[in-house]
Amino acid sequence: MNTYIKTALAILLFLLLFVVRSASSNLFYDPLMEYFKNDYLYKNIDQLDVWRLMLHMLYRYVLNSVITLGLIWVLFERKDYLKFSAFFLMIAFVLLMVIFMILIRDNFEGGYLLPFYIRRFIIHPLFLLISLPAFYYQKLSNR
């Protein structure tokens, strides 16, 4: 792939991640956003539509994952990196969602930090920030 096209696509995909983040309050149902911004230390969680929340978290995760996989492909152009990332993202989502559902069912009685950070991993492309340096290091060490 031409270097200019590769650079333009990478920038476009990174910008798409910013667009998803900036438009998230309009696109996705997430009452926990307000809960964690305000008095989460002093009040109980409001009534949630749990299934709607889970569905919107799935939408957001899939959207971020597709952009993440696109970035990995544009930057490295390796099927093995893409397959590993897709499998990892799928397994991570299932595990994180199960834990998050259990924590919601318990109304965060064990504390708010664990659900806060699990939610962060689900709704933000943090795995991209972890995998890009790892794949880059792998690419350098295989030379």
N, C-alpha and C positions, 0 to 999 in steps of 0.2 A: 504494500500500500504506500502511496506517495506520502512523504513526510508532512506536506502541507495539509493534505486531506486528513491524515491521522491526527494532526494537531487540532484542526478545526472540529473534527468529530469528538475528540476528547474534551475540548472546551465546551462544546454544545451539550454533551452529556453531563458534565459537571454543572453547567447552568441549569439543566433540567432538574438536577437534585435540589438546587436552590429554589427553583420554581415550586416544586412539590412542597418544600419546607415552608415557603412564604404563603402559599395558598392552602395550607393544610386546615386552617380554621374554617375556611369556606367549603372545602371539599369533603372533609371527613368528620364524622360524629366522634367527639372525644371530650366528654365532660370532665375527664381527669386532668385535662390541661388547665382548666380554671381551678380545680381542686388543688393541684400542686403549685399553682401560682400564689394562692392566697393562704388561708389559715388551716392548712392541712395538719399542722401540729396540734391544733386545739379543737377541731370539730370532726365529726364522723363524716364518712363519705355519703353524699346524697344518693337518692335512688337512681340506679343505672338501668338502662336497657342493655343488659349484658350481651345478648346475642347480636344486637346491632353494633355495639362497641367492638366485639370480636370480628364481625364481618368487615367493618371499616378498618380495623387494624390489619386484617388480611389484605384488603385492597391496597393499603399504603405499603405494606411489606412487599407485596408482589410488584408494585410500581417501582419501589426503590431497588428491588432485586433485579428487575429487568434492566434498569439503568446501570446497576452495578455490573451485571454480566456483560452488557454492551461495552462498558469502560474496560473491563478486563480483556475482552476480545480485541478492542481497538488498540490497547496499549501493548498487548503481548502476542496476540494472534496465535494462541496455542489451544488446541482442543482439550488437552488434559487439564489445563488451568480452568477452563470453562466448565468442564464436567465436574471437577472437584468442587468448584465454587457453587455450582447449582445444587449438587448433593449436600454440601455443607449448609447452604442457606435453607434448604428444605428441612433438614434434620434440626437445625437450630430453631427454626420457626415452630416446629411441632413441640419441641422440648420447652421453649420459652412460653408458648401459649398454654400448655398444660399447667405449668407452674403458675403463670399469671391467673388462670381461671381458678386455681385452688386458693390463691391469695385474695382474689376478689370475693370468692364465696365466704371466706373468713373475715371479710370487711377490714383487711389489713391489721388485724389484731396483733400480729407479731411485729408490727412496726411498718413504717412507710418507706424506708430506704430500699428494701429488696424489690417491692413492686414498682417503685419509681425507676430504678435502673433496668429492670426487666422490660418495662414499657419503653424505655429509651432505646434499648437494643432492638425492639420490635419496630418502632416507628421511625427510627433514624438509620441511615446506612452506615452504622459503625463498623460492620464487618468489612466494608470496603476499605475503611481506614486501616484495618488490621491486615487485610489480604494484599493490598497493593505493595507495601514494603516487603512483605514476605515473598511475593512472587518476583519482585525486582531482585531481592537478594538471591533467590533460587536461580534466576536468569544469569546473574553475575557469577555465581559459583559453578555453573555448568559450562562456562567458557573454557 
